[in-house]
Amino acid sequence: MPCGEDIEMTPEEQETWLQEKSAELEALMPLTDQEFLDEGSRLALQVGPPSFALCRQEAT
């Protein structure tokens, strides 16, 4: 679909286009807000807390 051109679509075509675009967006960003927060918490637990001992060694 070229940018800036008006495209005539039937209501059925609009619905199909909307469903296709929604599916594409879900593929790019499949998480809900809660799922995103849960995933961040899970990853933070895997990595563990920052090692401040390493920071002190670099500073000296």
N, C-alpha and C positions, 0 to 999 in steps of 0.2 A: 504494500500500500504506500504509494508515494507521499512524501511529506507535503502538506499544504493543499492537497487536492481534496475537494468534497467528494465523498463516495456515497452513492445511494445504496442502501441495504434494506432488505425486507426485515421485519421483526424477527423472523426465523434466522436469517443470516446474522443479525446483530447478536442474538442469543448464542449462536454457534461460535462467533468470533469472541464474545465475552468469555465463554467457557474455555476456549483454547488459550486465551491470554491469561486467564486465572490459573490454569494448570501450569503454564510456563512460569508464572510468578511463584507458585507454590513449590516448584522444582528448585527455584533459586533461593527461596526463603521458606523452607518447609516447617519451621518451628513457630508455635504460638509463643506469646510473651512468657508464659509460665514454663514452657518447655525450654526456652532459651535460658532462663534463670537456672533451671534445674541442670541443664548441660554445663553451664558455667560453674556451678557449685561442684558438679562431679569432676570436672577437669581440674579445678583448684585443689580438690582433695587428692587427686592423682599426683599432682606436681608437689604438693606439700607447701609448708610455709617457707618464706624466703630465708636463706641462710645468711644471717647477719655476720657470722664469723668470716665469711668470704669478703664481705664489705670491709671489715676491720683490717684484714690482711692486705687488701689493695691500698688502703689509706696509709699504711705504714711504710 
